[in-house]
Amino acid sequence: MHDKVKARNRRAIPAVSTILDSLGQVDLPRPLIVDLVRRELAQIRRGKKIPESRTIVDLVRAKIEELRASRVQPVINGTGIVVHTNLGRSPLPQGAGEVLRNVASAYNNIELDLASGDRGDRGAYLERALAVLCQAEGTTVVNNCAAALVLIVRYFIRDKNEVIISRGELVQIGGGFRIGEILETSGATLHEVGATNKTTLADYARAIGKQTALILKVHRSNFSMTGFVESPSTVELAALAHKKRVPFVEDLGSGAMIATEQIGLHYHEPTPAEILKAGADLVCFSGDKLFSGPQAGIIVGKKRFIEALKREPLFRALRCDKLTFAALQTTVDLHLNQVTSEVPALALLQIPKDELRARAAAIVTRLQGLPVKITIGAGTGKAGGGTLPKSIVPSITMDFLPENSSLEEFSRALRRSTPPIIGYISDRRFKLDLRTIFPHQDDLVVDAIRTVATTR
């Protein structure tokens, strides 16, 4: 009897075609919607209670909205974090966007020598430009900085397998990944030296042996240590490595191309050119942090090592595509021409606080009369994205206290606007930091706030 009742309940579940007809026109590929409907109906069949048909359709509509929202799309960043990993790290320069459109929609000369008509070197211009920018003998590019590190280590551990690294530099990067785990993935054996807070040059010297493949220094680009701390400089480590005929590599991470003091920050972030001048054989860094290009792992240094890396079989698996090269070469040109006003990450960090306050006042004036209290507050922007950990950049926020909804509901509604607007809740207010909102987005912010505030 129980089985008959259960079968009768299952027959009450609408057919896939019935749900699709009820949904009407949906602006997503039909096979994707069909798959979603089947999955939801299968889950209902496994449940104890069968919802009404209208409830099932509403459930499917909600799932479609979640699926649509998961597509990669532009958002407005009101968090005050310039290099925001969850929001795509650094925005590309405007010129890079135009180049990408042109390259992506046509054929290109990625591996064609236009002078001879023969097969050309992938990224020839980019590598030459990066070499000039970083004052390096040679350069190459792979798909991210972790890949760059794996490639470098894989090359050097052919005959010897130990990588000497300070315990104070076994850092964790985004997504829960750790430098030590990445190095071990490449087949290396870690030879940890020193303590968490203090590592001396003598620690490195004692560790060098017959199995030493290289000395690795990892720049603390995503955290800082103060107090009873010590670590050898790049100059000291390079001198030791060269004396012992051991390669010396530094993972610089953040990709600063200019002295950070020039953009109003109060401490110095080393550049690849400085690290190479100090004696490093190879330096790797990210393309999508302070460099403000696309995701990439940029390797610069001794030409013989760069050429050897490009002959590694693994290099073929890690190489970048035409779009990455196109965006990178545009960004490199801006750095070479020292046009920092067009490099988004640097430009956002340099906006005067008074300019932000004037924009905030204009926006608040336009939003008067809504059922939400709006005030102008003081914010603290950050470089973010594993860069400049001690950077605190004074900023301006717009603080919202809605009358007809909770802060969480207000925040959720703005995330669902078009384009989505991302802020944060602090001090019992919803806040939008203007440092990371571009001026041309102010109208979109005003429209979204009006819509959210008046439709709840």
C-alpha positions, 0 to 999 in steps of 0.5 A, a space after each residue: 500500500 505504501 509503495 502505491 501511495 509513493 508511486 501516486 505521489 511521484 505521478 503528481 510531479 510535473 513532466 520536464 516539458 510542463 515545467 519548461 512551458 511554464 517557464 516561458 522564454 529564458 535567456 540561457 541556452 535551452 540544454 542548460 535549462 533542461 538539465 537544471 529542470 531534470 536535476 531539480 525534479 530528481 531531487 524532489 522525487 527523492 524527498 518525502 513531500 511533493 510540492 505543488 506545481 506552482 511551487 516547483 516552477 518558482 523553485 526552478 525560476 530561483 535556481 535559474 536566477 542563481 545559475 545566471 548570476 554565476 556567469 562571469 560578468 562585470 560588477 561594481 566594487 564598493 569594498 575599497 579593496 583595489 586588488 580584489 581576488 574575488 572580483 577578478 583582481 586588478 581591472 585591465 587598462 581601458 586600452 587593453 579592453 579595446 585590444 582584446 576585442 580586436 584580437 579576439 574577433 579576428 586572426 592574429 600573428 601570435 606565432 607568425 613572423 610578418 617580416 619573413 612569413 615564417 613561423 614566429 616566436 610567441 610573445 616576441 614583442 612582449 618578452 622584449 618589452 618586459 626585459 626593458 621594463 625589468 632591466 632583465 636579460 630575458 623574460 617569459 610568461 606562463 599562466 600564473 605566478 604559482 605556475 611560474 614557481 613550479 616551472 622554475 623548480 622543476 627545471 632546477 631539480 633535475 639532478 638535485 632535489 632540495 630547495 632551501 627556504 626560510 620557515 618564515 616564508 612558507 606562506 599561504 596564498 589564495 584559496 588555501 594553497 601554500 608555497 610549500 605544497 606547491 613546491 612539493 608538487 613540483 617534486 622538490 624536497 624542502 630544506 627549511 631553515 631558521 625559525 618563523 621569525 628569525 632566519 640568518 645568513 648562517 642558517 642558509 650557509 649551513 643548509 647548502 649541500 650536495 643535493 641543493 638545487 636552489 635557494 628560494 626567497 619568497 617575498 612576504 607580499 601578503 603579510 608583514 612581520 614586526 618585532 623580534 624578526 630577522 631575515 637576510 637581504 636579497 643582496 646577502 643571499 645572492 652573494 652566498 648563492 653565487 659563492 656556492 654556485 647555487 641558483 638563487 630565485 625570488 618569488 616577488 609576488 605583487 608585481 610593483 613596477 615603480 617605487 610605491 612611495 610615488 603613489 603615496 604609500 608609506 613603505 617600499 615594495 621592491 620591484 623586479 628590476 631592484 631584485 635582479 640588480 641585487 643579484 637574483 638569477 630569476 624573479 617571478 611575479 603576478 601579472 594581475 596585481 599591482 602590474 594591473 594586467 591579466 592573470 599571468 606568471 611573469 619570469 625575468 632574469 638570466 637569459 640562459 635560465 629563461 631559455 632553458 625554462 622555455 625548452 621544458 616540456 611543462 612550459 607548453 602546458 603552462 603557456 598563455 593564450 593570445 588574449 593574455 599576450 594582447 592584454 599584457 603587451 598593452 599594460 607593459 607599454 603603459 608602464 614603459 611610458 610611465 602613464 600610471 594614470 592609465 594603470 587602474 590599480 595604481 590610479 585607484 590608489 592615488 585618487 585624492 580623498 577630497 575628490 572622493 568626498 566631492 563625488 560622495 556628496 553629489 551622489 548623496 544629494 541625488 538620493 535624497 528623499 528615499 526611505 534610507 538614511 545616507 551619510 558620508 563616512 571615512 574609509 580605509 582602502 587597501 591594495 589587497 590581493 596579496 600585495 602591500 599588506 601594511 597599506 592603509 589608504 584613507 578613503 571615503 564611504 557612503 553609509 546606508 541605513 535602510 528603513 524598510 529592510 535589514 542590512 543583509 536584505 539591502 546588501 543582497 538586493 544590490 548584489 542582484 542588481 544589474 550590474 551587481 554592486 558589492 559593498 560591505 556591512 560595518 558599524 551597523 551600516 551598509 557601506 560603499 567605498 568610492 575608492 574602488 568605484 570608477 566615476 563613470 559608474 556613479 550613475 549606475 550606483 544611483 539608479 541601483 540604490 533608488 530601485 532597491 530602496 523603493 521596491 522593498 
